Amino acid sequence: MITREHVRDLLESPESDATLIVVGGRAEVVSAAELDSDPYRGAVEITSRDDLADELAAGTPPERELDALASRLDAMAARLGA
């Protein structure tokens, strides 16, 4: 469900409040402001860009690190029932 592309999109998002969510069985990166809109009602928030960036060293993470993050976030989403 959550792939390295989702992690990359989150980290590179121009939105200051970018958030990775799962809604309707699919992962998306949206701004926190969008979470109150009808298409995203009931979405499960997985992590924010700021929270994820705090865990990473400066610079662009290598692909294998993106894969590991995606796997960890996917497991978290499953535990949250997303």
Sequence and secondary structure as in RCSB ss.txt:
>XXXX:A:sequence
MITREHVRDLLESPESDATLIVVGGRAEVVSAAELDSDPYRGAVEITSRDDLADELAAGTPPERELDALASRLDA
MAARLGA
>XXXX:A:secstr
   HHHHHHHHH S TTEEEEEETTEEEEEEGGGGGSGGGTT EEEEEHHHHHHTS SS   HHHHHHHHHHHHH
HHHHTT 
